Amino acid sequence: MAIRRSDTCYYCKFWIGQGVRERGPKGSCRRYPPVVTGRYPDGAFPTTLSTDWCGEWQREQGGPIDPGEWQSSDEA
C-alpha cells in the first residue's frame, strides 16, 4: 500500500514543526506525553521530519482533503 503525500507529519494535527511559522522540516510529535530517557531526564517529545508518517496520523483541521474521503449527498 502506497502512502499519500498528505498523510505525513506535516499535515498531522499532533505535529508542531520547528522554524518559520512552526512548519519547518523538523518538528515534534505531540500524540503522546514526552518520553523520559537518559539524554532527556525531564522528558522530550519525539523529533520527526515533516515527511515522516505513522499509523496514528490525523488530518490537521484545514489541511488537504482526500477526495476519496467524502461523497456528495446524491451518493449517500
Phi and psi in degrees as a GROMACS rama.xvg file:
@    title "Ramachandran Plot"
@    xaxis  label "Phi"
@    yaxis  label "Psi"
@TYPE xy
-84.4834  143.809  ALA-2
-88.8543  138.646  ILE-3
-79.2713  145.967  ARG-4
-59.8127  -28.2155  ARG-5
-78.2901  -8.52049  SER-6
-92.7307  44.0914  ASP-7
-114.053  170.193  THR-8
-53.8427  -37.472  CYS-9
-54.2786  -35.4995  TYR-10
-101.771  7.48978  TYR-11
-86.3351  142.305  CYS-12
-72.4023  -14.2075  LYS-13
-92.2637  -3.26946  PHE-14
-102.239  134.426  TRP-15
-122.981  114.014  ILE-16
-76.6882  159.977  GLY-17
-98.2575  154.631  GLN-18
97.9632  -151.449  GLY-19
-59.6998  123.156  VAL-20
52.6686  29.3554  ARG-21
54.8298  37.9495  GLU-22
-136.705  35.9001  ARG-23
-74.2697  -176.188  GLY-24
-73.893  -18.6871  PRO-25
-118.897  156.119  LYS-26
-165.666  -171.897  GLY-27
-117.227  135.631  SER-28
-87.5871  124.345  CYS-29
-108.63  22.4437  ARG-30
-64.4732  -38.8809  ARG-31
-124.074  166.836  TYR-32
-61.1476  162.48  PRO-33
-56.9689  148.237  PRO-34
-97.9409  129.511  VAL-35
-90.9545  125.909  VAL-36
-135.335  174.558  THR-37
-61.4256  -34.5946  GLY-38
-76.5732  -32.0748  ARG-39
-125.037  78.1503  TYR-40
-64.9157  -21.6139  PRO-41
-90.4686  -4.04418  ASP-42
96.4565  148.36  GLY-43
-152.642  147.626  ALA-44
-79.4414  146.416  PHE-45
-61.1764  138.516  PRO-46
-92.4873  131.392  THR-47
-131.983  163.193  THR-48
-86.7482  155.268  LEU-49
-63.1276  -21.9396  SER-50
-92.7574  -2.06875  THR-51
-72.2582  168.991  ASP-52
-154.151  166.265  TRP-53
-153.693  178.078  CYS-54
-79.3842  -2.77531  GLY-55
-104.887  10.8989  GLU-56
-57.921  135.415  TRP-57
-137.503  134.993  GLN-58
-60.994  135.63  ARG-59
-70.2806  138.532  GLU-60
-57.3623  128.077  GLN-61
90.247  2.76096  GLY-62
-78.3517  -178.077  GLY-63
-65.0616  146.523  PRO-64
-107.506  132.162  ILE-65
-81.6803  119.229  ASP-66
-56.7343  -24.1211  PRO-67
-73.0642  -12.2592  GLY-68
-90.3699  -3.66488  GLU-69
-132.724  158.87  TRP-70
-143.455  151.977  GLN-71
-73.3367  163.727  SER-72
-64.8763  -22.8462  SER-73
-69.336  -27.6543  ASP-74
-87.5798  -16.3061  GLU-75
